[in-house]
Amino acid sequence: MSKETIEEHLKKQGLTRRDFLKLSGMLAVAAGFKFDVPEATAGGAVARRARGYSADRRVLKAMETRPRVPVIWLEFSDCAGCTEAISRSNSPTLGNLVLNTLTIEYHETLSAAAGFQAEQAKQDAMAKYAGQYILVVEGAIPVAEGGIHCTIGGRTALDILKEAAAGAAAIIATGNCAAYGGLPRAKPNPTDAKGVWELVTDKPVVNIPGCPAIPEATTGTIAHFVLFGALPELDALGRPKPFYGVTVHDRCLRRPFYEAGKFAGSYDDEGARKGWCLYKLGCKGPTTYNACASIKWDSGLSFPIQSGHPCLGCSEPNFWDGGGFYQGQSAPLERPEVTAVAAAAAVGAAAGVGTALINRSNKKAHGGEK
Amino acid sequence: MTWQSALEFARGPLFYGALLFFIAGMLYRLVTVVALGWSKDRVPDKGSKAGGVVRSFLKGILIWPFIPWVKNTFSRNPLIYIGGGLFHLGLFVTILLGTPHMLVWKSLLGFGWPTLPLPVVDWLAVGGIIGMLILLVHRRINPVLRLISGPAEYLAWLVVFVPMVTGYMMTHHLFFRYEVLYTFHMFSVDFLLIWIPLSRISHFMFYFFSRAIHGQQFGKRGVRV
């Protein structure tokens, strides 16, 4: 690992102390750091906290003392949308700072090098920083037929992942594909695509699902590891709680309309124009854990629901198969075919006739009324 | 197993199976009851049978239940009348005119209809839940009801009560995470769908048949209802 601290590196890039302080504060907020310090009381009054306890001070201190951490970014069955999103992340581009300036060693889409040179650079980085680098994975890993459905440089995604994961300090699966299989896993899933955490079980894997993943969530999680050498607290689906702690619905700007029962019935009716709740149009916000409604996209400009489109639930497993995108969330996932209903009805009616015949013959046998 | 996957199961294959079982089961019940046979009618009609049926439906369902003092049920036992009335009204308004439930019908039938505003449905749902609690307490207190109530009666109460309470809680995001309540709601609804044909909750269908037959008899005998 490079001996140079993050601050030293940034100084060389021409960052002033003032900019450095601002950056620390921004990183602290972006990474969603929360520092719970017990309140000290003196004579009934709450004592003032020491300055070192504030979040931005902690980040500042870490940046001054922590070494840079290299990042290796792999892409498998993906659309590079998560990389696209990151390259457009919050100005002055947290993504740039964390990934380009600070740390990135290998990134297929962003690297200037290509082909064997790029692969060689990756091999070198993996050897040099063995056991220390962060591995970021974008895209699902197809495992059907030995994983031949996604190959890079003649090697399967599965093979490349296992190799890179072996020397990683931590693995971050960015986007729904890398986390839970995403689109490649949608029914009928011909390539048997899987998420990283199903294949790598001996390393900590952080899932940053989304389609694409919110860039600040990816970079914030990387920043957390870079600064503190530890991963943020995760939920049951492996997602960092600072970003996936509450549902989209909980922070939605249209929530008051939900509470008041005012829904848009189509994309072009009065309700839609007035900005009412999109529940009836299939919004999956109530069961979707993500920070879209608070961090938003394009420097906090907007997010799908704000622009009038229901949430698709892209940060949840199997969201492609989780019911129609434009069908209300209360609707069942499968609608029985007419033939299935008819078959059930026929079975019921036939059994009924059978029982009725038995009843009738019993009645006759016991001399019932004619 | 996460709540999401449990929910997917409850909304997907389990609901699918439960719905088909419900359809098959109700048809079985209907066919066996209808095929029990009719006694021969040897008496001339005094009035119109069809008129009796129409009156029985219109007055008996749409008018009399809302005018308490004409009902013997009310004068004899107002608790049953009020609790039962609140429960049935709240249940049907919620199932048919609540937005999320209309969307279920829409996804199954292919068409939807206008719904009532949430606050209206909400108060009726609260009324329904309170009605169910009144009925349960009454069932425990009333000596006769208590004697004739076995596990089947309490289970029937429970399988209807759980979907109502979880549905109300999830609408208002009370106490648990939304998907947890949604999962419980769906599992209880799936169980309810399976349980209806097997229990006396099937009266939701037979009620209309008995109304028709009583109305026919009233009409035939010239009784004014």
Interface residues (C-beta under 8 A of the other chain):
Chain A: A236 L237 T247 H249 D250 E259 A260 G261 K262 F263 Y279 K280 P286 T287 E316 P317 N318 G322 G323 G324 Q327 G328 Q329 S330 A331 P332 L333 E334 R335 P336 A340 V341 A343 A344 A345 V347 G348 A349 A351 G352 V353 T355 A356 N359 R360 K363 E369
Chain B: T2 W3 Q4 S5 L7 E8 R11 G12 P13 F15 Y16 L19 L20 F21 I23 A24 G25 M26 L27 Y28 R29 L30 V31 T32 A35 L36 G37 S39 T99 P100 H101 L103 V104 K106 S107 L108 P117 L118 P119 V121 H173 Y178 E179 Y182
